[in-house]
Amino acid sequence: MDPADALAVIRRLQPDLAERMQPIFDERPEAAAELIRERFPRAVGLVRLRSQDPEMFEVKAEHLSAATAVYDLARRLSAKDHDEPAMRAALDGPVRRATEARLAVRELELQRMAERLERERVQLADHRARHEARVSGFIDRVIGRVQRARPDAEARERGAERRGGEVRPTRSE
């Protein structure tokens, strides 16, 4: 994992934290990488997600950013004396943003599931279309093996008749 990539993800989610971490990244990149792995394991997964699936990264990053904003606001509100209507008013926008972002994540996940389901359906239809040919081919191979083995069986039976009726088993029997 490239620490610069992790810092970019952290900057996307928590700009203030990234700003505080920047000196560590500048002075000691190895220590910064270790810090990321230990204290921000989610960032490592998000770096991977950003390179593999940028669209999913964006909706998940928005959700995490919004959820962090709600947490930070709640912490600031608890430090001061606010009445309930004022707290509701302050939390309304950030909570809406966080829940809407979570819905966007779920919608994209469901869209991806639907796409995968459609690919599976196409593959199943292809297997069904080739099913008769597969069955027929398998039957042909079995019949071919039986017919190739038949001369050996008939020869054993003729030999048995000459020996007085005793049929000797083959190695495969």
Secondary structure by P-SEA (a helix, b strand, c coil): ccaaaaaaaaaaccaaaaaaaaaaaaccaaaaaaaaaaccaaaaaaaaaaaccaaaaaaaaaaaaaaaaaaaaaaaaaaccccaaaaaaaaaaaaaaaaaaaaaaaaaaaaaaaaaaaaaaaaaaaaaaaaaaaaaaaaaaaaaaaaaaaaaaaaaaaaaaaaccbbbbcccc
